[in-house]
């Protein structure tokens, strides 16, 4: 897998958001969506193209 993608943190974020009971910092979530998702999308596409 891509070494620069923090897969465990991605999975953990999902757990935190789904169980946060409205305590999630929306500024942090927005930063992830706007800045990190494009990087993740690129990595996933590269992985899919390897198969």
SVG drawing of the C-alpha trace seen along z (x, -y; Angstrom):
<svg xmlns="http://www.w3.org/2000/svg" viewBox="-25 -25 31 32">
<polyline fill="none" stroke="black" stroke-width="0.4" points="0.0,0.0 1.0,-3.6 3.3,-4.5 2.4,-8.2 -1.3,-7.5 -2.3,-7.0 -4.9,-4.3 -5.4,-3.6 -6.1,-7.2 -8.6,-7.3 -10.4,-4.3 -10.3,-5.8 -11.7,-9.1 -14.7,-7.3 -15.2,-5.8 -14.8,-9.1 -17.2,-10.9 -19.9,-8.3 -19.7,-8.0 -19.0,-11.7 -22.6,-12.7 -22.1,-16.1 -18.8,-16.7 -16.8,-16.5 -14.8,-19.6 -16.3,-20.6 -13.3,-22.8 -11.1,-19.7 -13.5,-17.7 -13.7,-20.4 -9.8,-20.6 -9.7,-16.9 -12.3,-17.1 -10.9,-20.0 -7.2,-19.2 -6.6,-15.5 -9.4,-13.8 -7.8,-14.7 -4.5,-13.1 -6.4,-10.0 -8.3,-9.9 -5.1,-10.0 -3.5,-7.2 -6.6,-5.0 -6.6,-5.4 -3.0,-4.5 -3.7,-1.3 -6.6,-0.4 -4.5,-0.9 -1.8,1.5 -4.2,4.5"/>
</svg>
